[in-house]
Amino acid sequence: MPPHSPDGGPAPRAATMLDPALVRSAVQGNRAAVAALLRALRPMVFRYCLGRLRTWQNGSSDAEDCAQDVLLAIVRALPDYRLAPDGFAPFVFGIAAHKVSDFHRRRARDRTSPVAEPPAGRAGGSDPTGEEVERSAALDRSAGLLDTLPPRQREILVLRIILGMTAEETAAAVGLGSAGAVRVAQHRALTTLRRCLLADEAAS
C-alpha cells in the first residue's frame, strides 16, 4: 500500500518536484523562478510541518505558520546557496527542521494558544467526550515520542511516512549514502517508538 498524506490522499513524490534548472535560476535571483520554486516547495513543506506539529487542538494553523516561516527563510538564504541543485532538498529540510524545533520551543513557552472551535453538530455541546480527550492525549504522547528520537531518525520517519518519499529520495534529503541506510534507520526508529509506546502503556 503506498504512503498517504495526512488528509487521506496519496502522498506527493516530493523530491521530484525540484527541477534543478529551476533551482539554479532561483539561486541566481530570477524572480519568476523564485516564485515558481516556492509554489513547488509549499505543499511538501506544509505537509512536513503538519507531520511534525499536528495535534488534536491546533494542527493545521500551526503548520501553516511554520511553513510560511520556512519559505521566508528559504528566500532569504537563496543568495548564499552554493551547493549543487541536487543538494537543495537537504537544504530545504534542514531549514524546515530548525523552524519546527523553534516552533516547538515557542509552543512550550506559550500555553495560551486558543483552542480550535469544535466541529459543528458535535453531540454533547462544547465539552470534549472522554474518547476525544483520550485521543488528544494519545496524539500529544505520540508527538512527544517522535521528538525523543535522534534528529535523523525523526526526519526519516516524517519524510517517509508523512511526505511519502521513497527511500532513495529520503536518502538524498537527509544526506545518507543509500536507500538501504534509510530503511535500516527507519526500522530502528519504529522499533524505538514501539518500545516507548509499550512502556508508556504499561506505566499508565
Buried (B, 14 or more C-beta within 10 A) or exposed (E): EEBEBBEEEEBBEBBEBBBEEBBBBBBEEBEEBBEBBBEBBBBBBBBBBBBBBBBBBBBBEBBBBBBBBBBEBBBEBBEEBEEEBEBBBBBBBBBBBEBBEEBBEEBEEEEEEEEEEEEEEEEEEEEBEEEBEEEBEEBEBBBEBBEEBEEBBBBBBBBBBBBBBBBEBBBBBBEBEEBEBBBBBBEBBBEBBEEBBEEBEEEE
